[in-house]
Amino acid sequence: MITAKSDERQALWETYGPTDESEAAVWRQKIYEARHLGAVRLERHRLGNHGGARSSYSSMAAVLAVED
């Protein structure tokens, strides 16, 4: 989400500097994204949004897919 908008967040990236693109950083980002999707899935299930919970499986599969 932080890279999706260019308002105040642009100032953050100008101060923070470029993101780490190393293999370890990319792997860590995938772990964070998978964790977030897991939390979203649980919340959708809790709220009775079974279609939304079901659709999260394909999102999770995309995050966990191994890229060559």
PyMOL Python script that loads the backbone (N, CA, C, O; Angstrom):
from pymol import cmd

cmd.read_pdbstr("""\
ATOM      1  N   MET A   1       0.817  -1.191   0.000  1.00  0.00           N
ATOM      2  CA  MET A   1       0.000   0.000   0.000  1.00  0.00           C
ATOM      3  C   MET A   1       0.870   1.268   0.000  1.00  0.00           C
ATOM      4  O   MET A   1       0.508   2.282  -0.596  1.00  0.00           O
ATOM      5  N   ILE A   2       1.992   1.191   0.661  1.00  0.00           N
ATOM      6  CA  ILE A   2       2.800   2.399   0.769  1.00  0.00           C
ATOM      7  C   ILE A   2       3.319   2.860  -0.588  1.00  0.00           C
ATOM      8  O   ILE A   2       3.586   4.047  -0.774  1.00  0.00           O
ATOM      9  N   THR A   3       3.464   1.949  -1.529  1.00  0.00           N
ATOM     10  CA  THR A   3       3.930   2.349  -2.857  1.00  0.00           C
ATOM     11  C   THR A   3       2.767   2.695  -3.791  1.00  0.00           C
ATOM     12  O   THR A   3       2.996   3.105  -4.929  1.00  0.00           O
ATOM     13  N   ALA A   4       1.518   2.535  -3.325  1.00  0.00           N
ATOM     14  CA  ALA A   4       0.358   2.746  -4.183  1.00  0.00           C
ATOM     15  C   ALA A   4      -0.019   4.215  -4.332  1.00  0.00           C
ATOM     16  O   ALA A   4      -0.619   4.586  -5.341  1.00  0.00           O
ATOM     17  N   LYS A   5       0.313   5.060  -3.363  1.00  0.00           N
ATOM     18  CA  LYS A   5      -0.064   6.472  -3.402  1.00  0.00           C
ATOM     19  C   LYS A   5       1.191   7.322  -3.441  1.00  0.00           C
ATOM     20  O   LYS A   5       2.250   6.909  -2.969  1.00  0.00           O
ATOM     21  N   SER A   6       1.065   8.502  -4.003  1.00  0.00           N
ATOM     22  CA  SER A   6       2.262   9.335  -4.126  1.00  0.00           C
ATOM     23  C   SER A   6       2.157  10.641  -3.347  1.00  0.00           C
ATOM     24  O   SER A   6       2.919  11.569  -3.620  1.00  0.00           O
ATOM     25  N   ASP A   7       1.245  10.744  -2.391  1.00  0.00           N
ATOM     26  CA  ASP A   7       1.097  11.975  -1.629  1.00  0.00           C
ATOM     27  C   ASP A   7       2.207  12.110  -0.584  1.00  0.00           C
ATOM     28  O   ASP A   7       3.368  12.288  -0.952  1.00  0.00           O
ATOM     29  N   GLU A   8       1.883  12.031   0.692  1.00  0.00           N
ATOM     30  CA  GLU A   8       2.903  12.174   1.738  1.00  0.00           C
ATOM     31  C   GLU A   8       3.918  11.040   1.697  1.00  0.00           C
ATOM     32  O   GLU A   8       5.038  11.191   2.184  1.00  0.00           O
ATOM     33  N   ARG A   9       3.542   9.934   1.135  1.00  0.00           N
ATOM     34  CA  ARG A   9       4.431   8.775   1.110  1.00  0.00           C
ATOM     35  C   ARG A   9       5.669   9.020   0.252  1.00  0.00           C
ATOM     36  O   ARG A   9       6.721   8.425   0.486  1.00  0.00           O
ATOM     37  N   GLN A  10       5.542   9.880  -0.720  1.00  0.00           N
ATOM     38  CA  GLN A  10       6.704  10.212  -1.551  1.00  0.00           C
ATOM     39  C   GLN A  10       7.803  10.824  -0.689  1.00  0.00           C
ATOM     40  O   GLN A  10       8.983  10.521  -0.868  1.00  0.00           O
ATOM     41  N   ALA A  11       7.411  11.683   0.241  1.00  0.00           N
ATOM     42  CA  ALA A  11       8.390  12.307   1.139  1.00  0.00           C
ATOM     43  C   ALA A  11       9.074  11.248   2.000  1.00  0.00           C
ATOM     44  O   ALA A  11      10.270  11.353   2.272  1.00  0.00           O
ATOM     45  N   LEU A  12       8.329  10.231   2.430  1.00  0.00           N
ATOM     46  CA  LEU A  12       8.917   9.151   3.214  1.00  0.00           C
ATOM     47  C   LEU A  12      10.013   8.461   2.421  1.00  0.00           C
ATOM     48  O   LEU A  12      11.113   8.258   2.934  1.00  0.00           O
ATOM     49  N   TRP A  13       9.727   8.098   1.175  1.00  0.00           N
ATOM     50  CA  TRP A  13      10.717   7.375   0.379  1.00  0.00           C
ATOM     51  C   TRP A  13      11.909   8.250   0.021  1.00  0.00           C
ATOM     52  O   TRP A  13      13.027   7.750  -0.102  1.00  0.00           O
ATOM     53  N   GLU A  14      11.684   9.556  -0.147  1.00  0.00           N
ATOM     54  CA  GLU A  14      12.805  10.448  -0.419  1.00  0.00           C
ATOM     55  C   GLU A  14      13.740  10.521   0.789  1.00  0.00           C
ATOM     56  O   GLU A  14      14.955  10.637   0.628  1.00  0.00           O
ATOM     57  N   THR A  15      13.177  10.453   1.993  1.00  0.00           N
ATOM     58  CA  THR A  15      13.966  10.498   3.222  1.00  0.00           C
ATOM     59  C   THR A  15      14.553   9.130   3.549  1.00  0.00           C
ATOM     60  O   THR A  15      15.722   9.016   3.918  1.00  0.00           O
ATOM     61  N   TYR A  16      13.731   8.099   3.408  1.00  0.00           N
ATOM     62  CA  TYR A  16      14.131   6.740   3.771  1.00  0.00           C
ATOM     63  C   TYR A  16      15.169   6.177   2.809  1.00  0.00           C
ATOM     64  O   TYR A  16      16.067   5.441   3.215  1.00  0.00           O
ATOM     65  N   GLY A  17      15.043   6.521   1.555  1.00  0.00           N
ATOM     66  CA  GLY A  17      15.960   5.996   0.553  1.00  0.00           C
ATOM     67  C   GLY A  17      15.336   4.849  -0.210  1.00  0.00           C
ATOM     68  O   GLY A  17      14.206   4.452   0.075  1.00  0.00           O
ATOM     69  N   PRO A  18      16.063   4.312  -1.181  1.00  0.00           N
ATOM     70  CA  PRO A  18      15.508   3.223  -2.004  1.00  0.00           C
ATOM     71  C   PRO A  18      15.295   1.957  -1.169  1.00  0.00           C
ATOM     72  O   PRO A  18      15.994   1.709  -0.187  1.00  0.00           O
ATOM     73  N   THR A  19      14.317   1.177  -1.590  1.00  0.00           N
ATOM     74  CA  THR A  19      14.044  -0.077  -0.892  1.00  0.00           C
ATOM     75  C   THR A  19      15.123  -1.109  -1.202  1.00  0.00           C
ATOM     76  O   THR A  19      15.760  -1.074  -2.255  1.00  0.00           O
ATOM     77  N   ASP A  20      15.307  -2.007  -0.278  1.00  0.00           N
ATOM     78  CA  ASP A  20      16.272  -3.096  -0.424  1.00  0.00           C
ATOM     79  C   ASP A  20      15.717  -4.101  -1.426  1.00  0.00           C
ATOM     80  O   ASP A  20      14.619  -4.621  -1.229  1.00  0.00           O
ATOM     81  N   GLU A  21      16.435  -4.375  -2.467  1.00  0.00           N
ATOM     82  CA  GLU A  21      15.982  -5.296  -3.516  1.00  0.00           C
ATOM     83  C   GLU A  21      16.744  -6.621  -3.460  1.00  0.00           C
ATOM     84  O   GLU A  21      16.689  -7.405  -4.407  1.00  0.00           O
ATOM     85  N   SER A  22      17.450  -6.875  -2.366  1.00  0.00           N
ATOM     86  CA  SER A  22      18.225  -8.108  -2.258  1.00  0.00           C
ATOM     87  C   SER A  22      17.295  -9.320  -2.210  1.00  0.00           C
ATOM     88  O   SER A  22      16.099  -9.187  -1.950  1.00  0.00           O
ATOM     89  N   GLU A  23      17.851 -10.490  -2.461  1.00  0.00           N
ATOM     90  CA  GLU A  23      17.069 -11.724  -2.434  1.00  0.00           C
ATOM     91  C   GLU A  23      16.425 -11.932  -1.071  1.00  0.00           C
ATOM     92  O   GLU A  23      15.268 -12.341  -0.985  1.00  0.00           O
ATOM     93  N   ALA A  24      17.173 -11.650  -0.002  1.00  0.00           N
ATOM     94  CA  ALA A  24      16.634 -11.806   1.353  1.00  0.00           C
ATOM     95  C   ALA A  24      15.480 -10.838   1.603  1.00  0.00           C
ATOM     96  O   ALA A  24      14.490 -11.210   2.233  1.00  0.00           O
ATOM     97  N   ALA A  25      15.595  -9.602   1.116  1.00  0.00           N
ATOM     98  CA  ALA A  25      14.538  -8.613   1.313  1.00  0.00           C
ATOM     99  C   ALA A  25      13.280  -8.991   0.536  1.00  0.00           C
ATOM    100  O   ALA A  25      12.168  -8.812   1.032  1.00  0.00           O
ATOM    101  N   VAL A  26      13.445  -9.504  -0.660  1.00  0.00           N
ATOM    102  CA  VAL A  26      12.300  -9.938  -1.464  1.00  0.00           C
ATOM    103  C   VAL A  26      11.597 -11.107  -0.777  1.00  0.00           C
ATOM    104  O   VAL A  26      10.368 -11.151  -0.734  1.00  0.00           O
ATOM    105  N   TRP A  27      12.365 -12.051  -0.244  1.00  0.00           N
ATOM    106  CA  TRP A  27      11.788 -13.189   0.481  1.00  0.00           C
ATOM    107  C   TRP A  27      11.032 -12.704   1.722  1.00  0.00           C
ATOM    108  O   TRP A  27       9.921 -13.159   1.996  1.00  0.00           O
ATOM    109  N   ARG A  28      11.635 -11.785   2.465  1.00  0.00           N
ATOM    110  CA  ARG A  28      11.007 -11.242   3.668  1.00  0.00           C
ATOM    111  C   ARG A  28       9.690 -10.551   3.317  1.00  0.00           C
ATOM    112  O   ARG A  28       8.709 -10.690   4.047  1.00  0.00           O
ATOM    113  N   GLN A  29       9.657  -9.813   2.217  1.00  0.00           N
ATOM    114  CA  GLN A  29       8.432  -9.142   1.784  1.00  0.00           C
ATOM    115  C   GLN A  29       7.341 -10.157   1.459  1.00  0.00           C
ATOM    116  O   GLN A  29       6.170  -9.934   1.766  1.00  0.00           O
ATOM    117  N   LYS A  30       7.723 -11.272   0.839  1.00  0.00           N
ATOM    118  CA  LYS A  30       6.734 -12.320   0.540  1.00  0.00           C
ATOM    119  C   LYS A  30       6.156 -12.906   1.822  1.00  0.00           C
ATOM    120  O   LYS A  30       4.961 -13.194   1.892  1.00  0.00           O
ATOM    121  N   ILE A  31       6.999 -13.085   2.836  1.00  0.00           N
ATOM    122  CA  ILE A  31       6.524 -13.599   4.124  1.00  0.00           C
ATOM    123  C   ILE A  31       5.526 -12.628   4.737  1.00  0.00           C
ATOM    124  O   ILE A  31       4.470 -13.043   5.215  1.00  0.00           O
ATOM    125  N   TYR A  32       5.851 -11.334   4.728  1.00  0.00           N
ATOM    126  CA  TYR A  32       4.938 -10.332   5.276  1.00  0.00           C
ATOM    127  C   TYR A  32       3.616 -10.303   4.518  1.00  0.00           C
ATOM    128  O   TYR A  32       2.550 -10.188   5.123  1.00  0.00           O
ATOM    129  N   GLU A  33       3.687 -10.406   3.204  1.00  0.00           N
ATOM    130  CA  GLU A  33       2.470 -10.391   2.401  1.00  0.00           C
ATOM    131  C   GLU A  33       1.616 -11.621   2.663  1.00  0.00           C
ATOM    132  O   GLU A  33       0.393 -11.521   2.760  1.00  0.00           O
ATOM    133  N   ALA A  34       2.255 -12.784   2.777  1.00  0.00           N
ATOM    134  CA  ALA A  34       1.519 -14.019   3.074  1.00  0.00           C
ATOM    135  C   ALA A  34       0.861 -13.930   4.451  1.00  0.00           C
ATOM    136  O   ALA A  34      -0.279 -14.359   4.625  1.00  0.00           O
ATOM    137  N   ARG A  35       1.572 -13.380   5.420  1.00  0.00           N
ATOM    138  CA  ARG A  35       1.015 -13.221   6.763  1.00  0.00           C
ATOM    139  C   ARG A  35      -0.210 -12.307   6.715  1.00  0.00           C
ATOM    140  O   ARG A  35      -1.230 -12.596   7.340  1.00  0.00           O
ATOM    141  N   HIS A  36      -0.107 -11.222   5.984  1.00  0.00           N
ATOM    142  CA  HIS A  36      -1.232 -10.294   5.846  1.00  0.00           C
ATOM    143  C   HIS A  36      -2.424 -10.981   5.185  1.00  0.00           C
ATOM    144  O   HIS A  36      -3.556 -10.840   5.648  1.00  0.00           O
ATOM    145  N   LEU A  37      -2.178 -11.717   4.114  1.00  0.00           N
ATOM    146  CA  LEU A  37      -3.271 -12.418   3.435  1.00  0.00           C
ATOM    147  C   LEU A  37      -3.923 -13.444   4.351  1.00  0.00           C
ATOM    148  O   LEU A  37      -5.137 -13.640   4.295  1.00  0.00           O
ATOM    149  N   GLY A  38      -3.131 -14.100   5.191  1.00  0.00           N
ATOM    150  CA  GLY A  38      -3.697 -15.041   6.164  1.00  0.00           C
ATOM    151  C   GLY A  38      -4.617 -14.332   7.136  1.00  0.00           C
ATOM    152  O   GLY A  38      -5.690 -14.844   7.455  1.00  0.00           O
ATOM    153  N   ALA A  39      -4.215 -13.162   7.614  1.00  0.00           N
ATOM    154  CA  ALA A  39      -5.047 -12.389   8.532  1.00  0.00           C
ATOM    155  C   ALA A  39      -6.327 -11.923   7.841  1.00  0.00           C
ATOM    156  O   ALA A  39      -7.405 -11.958   8.434  1.00  0.00           O
ATOM    157  N   VAL A  40      -6.206 -11.491   6.597  1.00  0.00           N
ATOM    158  CA  VAL A  40      -7.381 -11.064   5.830  1.00  0.00           C
ATOM    159  C   VAL A  40      -8.339 -12.233   5.665  1.00  0.00           C
ATOM    160  O   VAL A  40      -9.550 -12.073   5.819  1.00  0.00           O
ATOM    161  N   ARG A  41      -7.804 -13.409   5.352  1.00  0.00           N
ATOM    162  CA  ARG A  41      -8.645 -14.593   5.176  1.00  0.00           C
ATOM    163  C   ARG A  41      -9.421 -14.907   6.453  1.00  0.00           C
ATOM    164  O   ARG A  41     -10.622 -15.169   6.403  1.00  0.00           O
ATOM    165  N   LEU A  42      -8.740 -14.883   7.589  1.00  0.00           N
ATOM    166  CA  LEU A  42      -9.412 -15.152   8.863  1.00  0.00           C
ATOM    167  C   LEU A  42     -10.496 -14.124   9.156  1.00  0.00           C
ATOM    168  O   LEU A  42     -11.576 -14.483   9.626  1.00  0.00           O
ATOM    169  N   GLU A  43     -10.225 -12.863   8.887  1.00  0.00           N
ATOM    170  CA  GLU A  43     -11.211 -11.808   9.124  1.00  0.00           C
ATOM    171  C   GLU A  43     -12.412 -11.970   8.204  1.00  0.00           C
ATOM    172  O   GLU A  43     -13.550 -11.803   8.642  1.00  0.00           O
ATOM    173  N   ARG A  44     -12.179 -12.289   6.955  1.00  0.00           N
ATOM    174  CA  ARG A  44     -13.302 -12.516   6.035  1.00  0.00           C
ATOM    175  C   ARG A  44     -14.142 -13.702   6.494  1.00  0.00           C
ATOM    176  O   ARG A  44     -15.370 -13.654   6.433  1.00  0.00           O
ATOM    177  N   HIS A  45     -13.497 -14.748   6.945  1.00  0.00           N
ATOM    178  CA  HIS A  45     -14.238 -15.911   7.446  1.00  0.00           C
ATOM    179  C   HIS A  45     -15.044 -15.529   8.684  1.00  0.00           C
ATOM    180  O   HIS A  45     -16.208 -15.908   8.811  1.00  0.00           O
ATOM    181  N   ARG A  46     -14.425 -14.780   9.596  1.00  0.00           N
ATOM    182  CA  ARG A  46     -15.102 -14.359  10.819  1.00  0.00           C
ATOM    183  C   ARG A  46     -16.345 -13.537  10.501  1.00  0.00           C
ATOM    184  O   ARG A  46     -17.362 -13.659  11.184  1.00  0.00           O
ATOM    185  N   LEU A  47     -16.270 -12.708   9.478  1.00  0.00           N
ATOM    186  CA  LEU A  47     -17.388 -11.850   9.093  1.00  0.00           C
ATOM    187  C   LEU A  47     -18.410 -12.561   8.210  1.00  0.00           C
ATOM    188  O   LEU A  47     -19.416 -11.967   7.823  1.00  0.00           O
ATOM    189  N   GLY A  48     -18.159 -13.821   7.891  1.00  0.00           N
ATOM    190  CA  GLY A  48     -19.089 -14.572   7.054  1.00  0.00           C
ATOM    191  C   GLY A  48     -18.930 -14.305   5.571  1.00  0.00           C
ATOM    192  O   GLY A  48     -19.801 -14.669   4.781  1.00  0.00           O
ATOM    193  N   ASN A  49     -17.851 -13.687   5.187  1.00  0.00           N
ATOM    194  CA  ASN A  49     -17.579 -13.403   3.773  1.00  0.00           C
ATOM    195  C   ASN A  49     -16.842 -14.608   3.184  1.00  0.00           C
ATOM    196  O   ASN A  49     -15.640 -14.552   2.924  1.00  0.00           O
ATOM    197  N   HIS A  50     -17.573 -15.678   2.984  1.00  0.00           N
ATOM    198  CA  HIS A  50     -16.955 -16.928   2.546  1.00  0.00           C
ATOM    199  C   HIS A  50     -16.414 -16.841   1.122  1.00  0.00           C
ATOM    200  O   HIS A  50     -15.403 -17.470   0.809  1.00  0.00           O
ATOM    201  N   GLY A  51     -17.062 -16.079   0.266  1.00  0.00           N
ATOM    202  CA  GLY A  51     -16.535 -15.885  -1.090  1.00  0.00           C
ATOM    203  C   GLY A  51     -15.208 -15.153  -1.060  1.00  0.00           C
ATOM    204  O   GLY A  51     -14.287 -15.503  -1.798  1.00  0.00           O
ATOM    205  N   GLY A  52     -15.103 -14.138  -0.211  1.00  0.00           N
ATOM    206  CA  GLY A  52     -13.856 -13.406  -0.068  1.00  0.00           C
ATOM    207  C   GLY A  52     -12.761 -14.278   0.507  1.00  0.00           C
ATOM    208  O   GLY A  52     -11.610 -14.218   0.074  1.00  0.00           O
ATOM    209  N   ALA A  53     -13.131 -15.096   1.497  1.00  0.00           N
ATOM    210  CA  ALA A  53     -12.144 -16.013   2.080  1.00  0.00           C
ATOM    211  C   ALA A  53     -11.668 -17.003   1.028  1.00  0.00           C
ATOM    212  O   ALA A  53     -10.475 -17.295   0.935  1.00  0.00           O
ATOM    213  N   ARG A  54     -12.592 -17.510   0.246  1.00  0.00           N
ATOM    214  CA  ARG A  54     -12.247 -18.475  -0.805  1.00  0.00           C
ATOM    215  C   ARG A  54     -11.317 -17.847  -1.847  1.00  0.00           C
ATOM    216  O   ARG A  54     -10.384 -18.494  -2.322  1.00  0.00           O
ATOM    217  N   SER A  55     -11.576 -16.583  -2.198  1.00  0.00           N
ATOM    218  CA  SER A  55     -10.744 -15.935  -3.217  1.00  0.00           C
ATOM    219  C   SER A  55      -9.330 -15.651  -2.714  1.00  0.00           C
ATOM    220  O   SER A  55      -8.419 -15.434  -3.513  1.00  0.00           O
ATOM    221  N   SER A  56      -9.146 -15.652  -1.402  1.00  0.00           N
ATOM    222  CA  SER A  56      -7.812 -15.383  -0.860  1.00  0.00           C
ATOM    223  C   SER A  56      -6.840 -16.528  -1.138  1.00  0.00           C
ATOM    224  O   SER A  56      -5.626 -16.332  -1.076  1.00  0.00           O
ATOM    225  N   TYR A  57      -7.347 -17.700  -1.440  1.00  0.00           N
ATOM    226  CA  TYR A  57      -6.465 -18.827  -1.731  1.00  0.00           C
ATOM    227  C   TYR A  57      -5.647 -18.588  -3.005  1.00  0.00           C
ATOM    228  O   TYR A  57      -4.462 -18.919  -3.059  1.00  0.00           O
ATOM    229  N   SER A  58      -6.281 -18.017  -4.018  1.00  0.00           N
ATOM    230  CA  SER A  58      -5.530 -17.741  -5.251  1.00  0.00           C
ATOM    231  C   SER A  58      -4.525 -16.609  -5.030  1.00  0.00           C
ATOM    232  O   SER A  58      -3.438 -16.618  -5.609  1.00  0.00           O
ATOM    233  N   SER A  59      -4.890 -15.639  -4.195  1.00  0.00           N
ATOM    234  CA  SER A  59      -3.952 -14.563  -3.869  1.00  0.00           C
ATOM    235  C   SER A  59      -2.739 -15.120  -3.134  1.00  0.00           C
ATOM    236  O   SER A  59      -1.604 -14.732  -3.409  1.00  0.00           O
ATOM    237  N   MET A  60      -2.989 -16.032  -2.199  1.00  0.00           N
ATOM    238  CA  MET A  60      -1.895 -16.642  -1.443  1.00  0.00           C
ATOM    239  C   MET A  60      -1.020 -17.485  -2.368  1.00  0.00           C
ATOM    240  O   MET A  60       0.205 -17.462  -2.250  1.00  0.00           O
ATOM    241  N   ALA A  61      -1.630 -18.221  -3.277  1.00  0.00           N
ATOM    242  CA  ALA A  61      -0.872 -19.044  -4.212  1.00  0.00           C
ATOM    243  C   ALA A  61       0.061 -18.181  -5.067  1.00  0.00           C
ATOM    244  O   ALA A  61       1.194 -18.571  -5.348  1.00  0.00           O
ATOM    245  N   ALA A  62      -0.423 -17.017  -5.472  1.00  0.00           N
ATOM    246  CA  ALA A  62       0.399 -16.115  -6.279  1.00  0.00           C
ATOM    247  C   ALA A  62       1.609 -15.613  -5.493  1.00  0.00           C
ATOM    248  O   ALA A  62       2.705 -15.501  -6.042  1.00  0.00           O
ATOM    249  N   VAL A  63       1.413 -15.314  -4.216  1.00  0.00           N
ATOM    250  CA  VAL A  63       2.512 -14.840  -3.382  1.00  0.00           C
ATOM    251  C   VAL A  63       3.533 -15.948  -3.160  1.00  0.00           C
ATOM    252  O   VAL A  63       4.738 -15.697  -3.159  1.00  0.00           O
ATOM    253  N   LEU A  64       3.057 -17.158  -2.973  1.00  0.00           N
ATOM    254  CA  LEU A  64       3.953 -18.273  -2.665  1.00  0.00           C
ATOM    255  C   LEU A  64       4.572 -18.923  -3.879  1.00  0.00           C
ATOM    256  O   LEU A  64       5.460 -19.765  -3.744  1.00  0.00           O
ATOM    257  N   ALA A  65       4.119 -18.547  -5.073  1.00  0.00           N
ATOM    258  CA  ALA A  65       4.665 -19.134  -6.292  1.00  0.00           C
ATOM    259  C   ALA A  65       6.159 -18.841  -6.397  1.00  0.00           C
ATOM    260  O   ALA A  65       6.609 -17.722  -6.153  1.00  0.00           O
ATOM    261  N   VAL A  66       6.891 -19.839  -6.755  1.00  0.00           N
ATOM    262  CA  VAL A  66       8.334 -19.689  -6.887  1.00  0.00           C
ATOM    263  C   VAL A  66       8.627 -19.121  -8.269  1.00  0.00           C
ATOM    264  O   VAL A  66       8.171 -19.649  -9.283  1.00  0.00           O
ATOM    265  N   GLU A  67       9.401 -18.030  -8.292  1.00  0.00           N
ATOM    266  CA  GLU A  67       9.790 -17.421  -9.571  1.00  0.00           C
ATOM    267  C   GLU A  67      11.176 -17.875  -9.954  1.00  0.00           C
ATOM    268  O   GLU A  67      12.055 -18.009  -9.102  1.00  0.00           O
ATOM    269  N   ASP A  68      11.369 -18.110 -11.225  1.00  0.00           N
ATOM    270  CA  ASP A  68      12.697 -18.512 -11.719  1.00  0.00           C
ATOM    271  C   ASP A  68      13.470 -17.308 -12.158  1.00  0.00           C
ATOM    272  O   ASP A  68      14.609 -17.435 -12.605  1.00  0.00           O
TER     273      ASP A  68
END
""", "prot")
cmd.dss("prot")
cmd.show_as("cartoon", "prot")
cmd.util.cbc("prot")
cmd.orient("prot")
